[in-house]
Amino acid sequence: MRKGRFQNPETMTKEQKLQAAFMKAAHRLKKDRMEFLFKEISQREFMMLERIIGHESEPSKGIFVSELAQHLQVSTPAVSRMLKSLEDQTYIRREIDPNDRRNTMIFVTERGMEVLERQEDLLDEMMGNVVRKMGFEKMEELIRLWTILADHIEEEIEERKHV
């Protein structure tokens, strides 16, 4: 008998049914479903701008491309390609580090701040509506359980890396 996720539900164990239901729910929430919310910038560009802003404790500090790559867990060349789009739209600017000319620093421009704020407002409105519909208690419980789930998944991934 086939053990895959797509077997007949009547022959599945309770654990297999839970796994299938979880995968179905997770698939419904994958990032592509949220993409329609991102009108002016992509979801990836939004996340990158947020990371740059979140790093800037002082607006004049900026972030190194290598640091950004490390935070986003992608290669430096991949980050550079993503930054090109933001730079072409004048949402960021790059500057050579005066202390080490081999490094490039990234800063969010005023235009970048404006688009980021508009996007954050849209997401805040949507998520506020979701939280109100779900209810605060249920939402707190969901976050608590989701955090436990994420911990277990990360633990399982780490264990499998060493096999």
Buried (B, 14 or more C-beta within 10 A) or exposed (E): EEEEEEEEEEEBEEEBEEEBEEEEEEEEEEEEEEEEEBEBBEBBBBBBBBBBBEBBEEEEEBBBBEBBBEBBEBEBEEBBEBBEBBBEBEBBBBEEEEEEEEBBBBBBBEEBBEBBEEBBEBBEEEEEEEEEEEEEEEBEEEEEEEEEEEEEEEEEEEEEEEE
